[in-house]
Amino acid sequence: MKASETKLQKILEGTQQYLVPLFQRPYSWEKQQWENLWNDLIDLTEQETITPHFMGSIVTLQTISVPEGVSKYLLIDGQQRLTTILILLAVVRDRAKQQKETNKLAEQINNTILINPYETGLELYKLQPTQADRWSFHHIIDHGSLNSETSLINECYRFFDKKISQKNIELSLIKTAIISGFSLVSILLDKDENPHLVFESLNAKGKPLSQADLIRNYFFMKINEEEQQKNYAKYWEPMQAALGDNLTEFIRHYLMKYGREVKNDQVYLTLKDRVNVKNALESLEDLAKFADYYNKLINPSQETNKSINSLLMRIKRLELTTVYPFLLNCYDDYSEGKFSIDEFVEVLKILENFIIRRFVCNLPTNSLNKMFPSLYSQIRQKIDQNFMVGLKETLSSKNYPKDEKFKSMLKEVELYGVKKSEKARLILESIEQSFGHKEGVSFNNLSIEHIMPQKLNKDWEKSLREDWEITHELLLHTLGNLTLTGYNPELSNHRFPKKREILLESHLELNQYFQEKTTWNREDIEQRSEDLAEICLKIWPYFGEGSGQEKIEGIVRGTKPKFLFVNSKKYTVKTWRDVLETTLNIVADLDQDKFQKLVQNYPRFVNWNDQNLRDSRQLENGAFIEVNLSAEDINSFCLKVIERVGLSSEDWQVETFLR
């Protein structure tokens, strides 16, 4: 068995052919895998100097062929990624054909990568997929178009064709990034190997080859053979046992603590650059030390100090692992006595404050991937500055929301939903704890309760008054309508007087709020949002320069929109109705599936039937939107829409002027 690192260029160029064995499953990658590959590709094209992205491994076995024929290899493992890459290159070729100035590029891709130009029959193709995929794949290679089949091969072609059409990027740059930027480990089996048994062992329990496996082997190739077993038992085995499937991710975060971002596919290559024969054992010892810190980050119960344990659990619940490279350095400082307990606690509180404010304000997290690896060294370089002061100063310059923005979004944002409910619980628990109970409150058996229920009956519709649908769709999951309770089944969707009676039996201060309430309508929900938001400002106080009270742009009432910016594109708008229409048209074009979910969740705002709306406009895809709305309601709805489709508040902005 021969293993070597190589670029895709070496795998694809030359007169050769890869045959997918019959025992392999058909092509099965779907949108998530295509999206990941596309994002990696875009990262490569945006680099000044291309740093290889590690794609994984490819396992082949050379077959017997006639001396003048094509060199043929059984593709034992790696067919999914290789098939996808060739389809993507076919899209680039076909796009290049449409432009006179890139005809040469099209020919180059076709004749050096996609086909063996001097061969005929089946030997023409660089890749021979399984029988089930062959017709669709050949049709793309031969004709630059799709056949009539419904297949993942065709869907893959459509996906990348749409992505390239939406991205203003040179086709030659895409091609270069693919063949020169993607790196993998090529494993060539000996002729005596049984390919079926190899495939079975590679896919045991359905787990792909991991970068941690490659890293382990690399370490112990560099360590003296006589010392391997002892050091494996002392360092690697405990790491593997403690971290399990998190081992590769730990190594990625460990490498990032040195100051630069490491992509998921770069872990093995990055570590290989840092480790050699001279420092292999020392590097393994250091890795094992930081693995103990990492185990406490992902399993806070392993930390014996109660204050640190509690704050680590809160950060874990916030699900922002991008802070881990920074925290690994801070944990080492704490363990080595450079931080006191109180100082480490303050670091954790500052991080929580930063994460909570950005989460509530729907700010993107992708920029944090580049920020947190270098944050520690940035602060340490300022020798004369207190570390906590430096941390606050640096974070406050990284789009840290001021009070007015934080408070405004606390009243608007949907806190309940997929990947959000745990953060909502944390916010509600923090509010409850802020009341200063002499005895600790246990939250173990409590759940989030919607006071205005998720499903309305006739009594609720009547109590919410005329615009009950708008109230329900806009305010259901907002802070003012949520509480904690152990009586969730009993509360159900009872009328408010009955709910109030049950809630007042609670020992939670949060629920004593309803003592003076006799109604629960839009005004009540908005007032409670206002009251709870004021408490949140005290729990997570602004730590930037100044008071944090500066007025934000984009106050809706009394303004007239001028421009709408979505994904850095500028649209001219004259009214808030234009803002709504333009936003929904863009969303429908971006993702029809997510648009359909908006119709299901907000039928009072967007509907396929205009009879369900009071005053409507028709969108480009045929759906209708309600336009008999206040500017505030349009703004509130649009904020929910962009978050539902995966955009951030930075991706959607309205420039206004006072009337």
Helices and strands as residue ranges (DSSP letters): E 2-7, H 8-12, E 16-19, H 31-45, E 53-62, E 71-77, H 79-97, G 100-102, H 103-109, I 110-114, G 121-124, E 127-128, H 131-143, H 152-166, H 171-176, I 177-181, E 182-188, H 195-202, G 204-206, H 211-222, H 225-231, I 232-236, H 237-243, G 244-246, H 247-256, G 264-266, H 267-274, H 280-298, G 300-302, H 306-317, G 321-323, H 324-335, H 341-360, H 368-380, H 387-396, H 403-412, H 421-433, E 447-450, H 458-464, H 468-475, G 479-481, E 482-485, H 488-491, H 496-503, H 509-512, G 513-516, H 522-539, E 559-566, E 569-572, H 576-590, H 592-601, E 606-607, G 610-612, E 616-618, E 624-626, H 631-644, E 652-658
